[in-house]
Amino acid sequence: MGDEMTVCDVLVVGAGPGGGNAALQCSRKGLSTIIIEDHAEIGTPVHCGECISEIACQNLELTLPEEVISKRVHGIRVIFPDGTEKRLTEEGYVLEKHLFERWITDEAVSAGATLNLGHKLLSMERAEGEPFSGWVCDGKGDQFPITAKVVIDASGVAAVCSRLVKPDGEAPLNQKGKVVAGMQYELLEVPTDGYLDFYIWPSYAEKGYLWMIPKCDGRANVGLVTEDKPRTKKALDEFISNTHFSESEQSLPSWKEKGSPAFGGTIPISGPFERTHYDGLILVGDAAGFTSPLFEGGSHLALKSAVFAAHTAANAISEGDLTSDRLSEYARLWKAEFPPYGKILRGKTALFELSDDEMSVMATCFPDEMSGMGITGKAMVGLRLLLRKPTLYFKRIVPAMLAFGYSRAKYYGW
Ligand SMILES: Cc1cc2nc3c(=O)[nH]c(=O)nc-3n(C[C@H](O)[C@H](O)[C@H](O)COP(=O)(O)OP(=O)(O)OC[C@H]3O[C@@H](n4cnc5c(N)ncnc54)[C@H](O)[C@@H]3O)c2cc1C
């Protein structure tokens, strides 16, 4: 800890996609911005399947440099328990995610932000004086203490500010939410036609799914998310040894020099936190609980919530009002833009209440290409279901079907 106080308009906690973009957007708005990252380097260990849609890049006005793109892909192929395959075609990218995160933070630094690696936020106290004037933040790292008018919490699933800030002196700002475990291996010489393969196979991934996400040079991330946390690695190993993936060799990803070839992390699945802002505080990305319910993508939501956070922080700072009331603009912005979490979650729950057989019958009623299903398409699915298995209607099949629609890029699915 240094003797002198570091002062800034905005302190961004965490240099993942949410934090990198928050720092970039704040700096572009002329705010003095500091971004801190707990790790000694950005982006590792990678805890992501690494895919992002073209729609996300357009929505975020991101022009990806070639070096962060591993492979261009054509969309998602969903594979049901009986092997039935359906596609959600929409173009996108598989990234070298650690390079993407470094690139976006470099952009922030070029726009004027200061980056402090190896800095971990451990405490936050309200600065003296009324009305609210900012936070005095302390932690591990020689630039602490740091005083900021607004703190943007982009600390991912750690959601550090939700734990540190206690509005009534006792209870934390937000209770800890539920998480699922995700794990993957990098495999070599994996055959692909450029689709992301998502297997909804509950016998391996309970209330989750498995994936093959192709990368360049025949590499692929093969992994799973599951609510059965203790079985995560065993289930993934079994899946690989029981399928054609058993023929592919495992390798250590380029960013990893030694240790287990498995890598992953946890993903919030309780939905947006009750409070995503407070006096001088805005939560973005996983730290706010923003993930897409069915396939659990979070990068698009993290990057976009960072845009809303920077916009709100800049307005509040220029008006000299940093109170929770003023920052409620942030909640209005994301609520108006992000898809209805509760509704999609009900669809996901309905999907996982189906038996493997029922899921497969449902899948055979879908058109081969699910991305453009309009009202007529959905009515056709309904008709086919009625003919093949009318009892499925009583199993909330319609919400289950809608959950797939909401997994598209335009609904922040990826
Ligand atoms: C196995 C797996 C696969 C996934 N696949 C995909 C996918 O293909 N596509 C997709 O869109 N999403 C995917 N996700 C989700 C995605 O990774 C996250 O939603 C996304 O990274 C969230 O970004 P973020 O910036 O909010 O948080 P993070 O990327 O988690 O970044 C948070 C940063 O904050 C730092 N930090 C934490 N605490 C502190 C502290 N106290 N002080 C300073 N720094 C701190 C961390 O070190 C980290 O660098 C996957 C997740 C997992 C686990």
The ligand as a MOL file (V3000), in Angstrom:
LIG
                    3D

  0  0  0     0  0            999 V3000
M  V30 BEGIN CTAB
M  V30 COUNTS 53 58 0 0 0
M  V30 BEGIN ATOM
M  V30 1 C -16.3830 -22.8230 -18.8260 0
M  V30 2 C -17.0330 -21.5430 -19.2640 0
M  V30 3 C -17.3420 -21.3660 -20.6210 0
M  V30 4 C -17.9260 -20.1570 -21.0520 0
M  V30 5 N -18.1600 -19.9780 -22.3820 0
M  V30 6 C -18.6510 -18.8070 -22.8320 0
M  V30 7 C -18.7670 -18.5230 -24.2280 0
M  V30 8 O -18.3800 -19.3160 -25.0840 0
M  V30 9 N -19.2930 -17.3300 -24.6070 0
M  V30 10 C -19.6730 -16.3850 -23.6880 0
M  V30 11 O -20.1720 -15.3150 -24.0850 0
M  V30 12 N -19.5460 -16.6040 -22.3600 0
M  V30 13 C -19.0280 -17.7680 -21.9090 0
M  V30 14 N -18.8330 -17.9690 -20.5600 0
M  V30 15 C -19.1840 -16.8830 -19.6390 0
M  V30 16 C -18.1560 -15.7630 -19.7570 0
M  V30 17 O -16.8520 -16.2510 -19.5680 0
M  V30 18 C -18.4440 -14.6760 -18.7090 0
M  V30 19 O -19.8300 -14.3810 -18.7220 0
M  V30 20 C -17.6530 -13.4100 -19.0150 0
M  V30 21 O -16.2700 -13.6480 -18.9680 0
M  V30 22 C -18.0320 -12.3400 -17.9990 0
M  V30 23 O -17.1780 -11.2410 -18.1420 0
M  V30 24 P -16.8900 -10.2830 -16.8990 0
M  V30 25 O -16.0070 -9.2230 -17.4200 0
M  V30 26 O -18.1690 -9.9160 -16.2570 0
M  V30 27 O -16.1260 -11.1800 -15.8220 0
M  V30 28 P -14.7520 -12.0290 -15.9390 0
M  V30 29 O -14.4460 -12.3640 -17.3570 0
M  V30 30 O -14.9020 -13.1590 -14.9990 0
M  V30 31 O -13.6680 -11.0260 -15.4170 0
M  V30 32 C -13.5910 -10.6640 -14.0580 0
M  V30 33 C -12.1720 -10.2080 -13.7470 0
M  V30 34 O -12.1550 -9.6170 -12.4540 0
M  V30 35 C -10.9770 -10.0260 -11.7740 0
M  V30 36 N -11.2180 -9.8860 -10.3300 0
M  V30 37 C -12.0080 -10.6320 -9.5370 0
M  V30 38 N -11.9950 -10.1830 -8.2710 0
M  V30 39 C -11.1630 -9.1090 -8.2580 0
M  V30 40 C -10.7340 -8.2120 -7.2120 0
M  V30 41 N -11.1410 -8.3310 -5.9500 0
M  V30 42 N -9.8710 -7.2080 -7.5520 0
M  V30 43 C -9.4290 -7.0820 -8.8460 0
M  V30 44 N -9.8080 -7.8910 -9.8390 0
M  V30 45 C -10.6710 -8.9050 -9.5560 0
M  V30 46 C -10.7810 -11.4740 -12.2360 0
M  V30 47 O -9.4480 -11.8930 -12.0540 0
M  V30 48 C -11.1940 -11.3770 -13.7050 0
M  V30 49 O -10.0920 -11.0930 -14.5420 0
M  V30 50 C -18.2430 -19.1500 -20.1000 0
M  V30 51 C -17.9270 -19.3400 -18.7450 0
M  V30 52 C -17.3170 -20.5170 -18.3270 0
M  V30 53 C -16.9760 -20.6930 -16.8710 0
M  V30 END ATOM
M  V30 BEGIN BOND
M  V30 1 1 1 2
M  V30 2 1 2 3
M  V30 3 2 2 52
M  V30 4 2 3 4
M  V30 5 1 4 5
M  V30 6 1 4 50
M  V30 7 2 5 6
M  V30 8 1 6 7
M  V30 9 1 6 13
M  V30 10 2 7 8
M  V30 11 1 7 9
M  V30 12 1 9 10
M  V30 13 2 10 11
M  V30 14 1 10 12
M  V30 15 2 12 13
M  V30 16 1 13 14
M  V30 17 1 14 15
M  V30 18 1 14 50
M  V30 19 1 15 16
M  V30 20 1 16 17
M  V30 21 1 16 18
M  V30 22 1 18 19
M  V30 23 1 18 20
M  V30 24 1 20 21
M  V30 25 1 20 22
M  V30 26 1 22 23
M  V30 27 1 23 24
M  V30 28 2 24 25
M  V30 29 1 24 26
M  V30 30 1 24 27
M  V30 31 1 27 28
M  V30 32 2 28 29
M  V30 33 1 28 30
M  V30 34 1 28 31
M  V30 35 1 31 32
M  V30 36 1 32 33
M  V30 37 1 33 34
M  V30 38 1 33 48
M  V30 39 1 34 35
M  V30 40 1 35 36
M  V30 41 1 35 46
M  V30 42 1 36 37
M  V30 43 1 36 45
M  V30 44 2 37 38
M  V30 45 1 38 39
M  V30 46 1 39 40
M  V30 47 2 39 45
M  V30 48 1 40 41
M  V30 49 2 40 42
M  V30 50 1 42 43
M  V30 51 2 43 44
M  V30 52 1 44 45
M  V30 53 1 46 47
M  V30 54 1 46 48
M  V30 55 1 48 49
M  V30 56 2 50 51
M  V30 57 1 51 52
M  V30 58 1 52 53
M  V30 END BOND
M  V30 END CTAB
M  END
